[in-house]
């Protein structure tokens, strides 16, 4: 697996398998999954990557810092 970031268009591409792309599916919020002819995911494209990654990191950090509730 490898990733490539293109700052000119703010797109992060995550290559899962080194295979020929057949088709892509927009799964929403600027995330596109590309598949091969066997319908196996080959790569993921994240549009407007900077904003999304910053939001995802903030959410991950927030979920780790939530106070734990004591149970009796």
Buried (B, 14 or more C-beta within 10 A) or exposed (E): EEEEBEEEEBBBBBBBEEBEEEEBEEEEEBBBBBBBEEEEBBBBBBBBBEEBEEEEEEEEEEEEEEEEEEEE
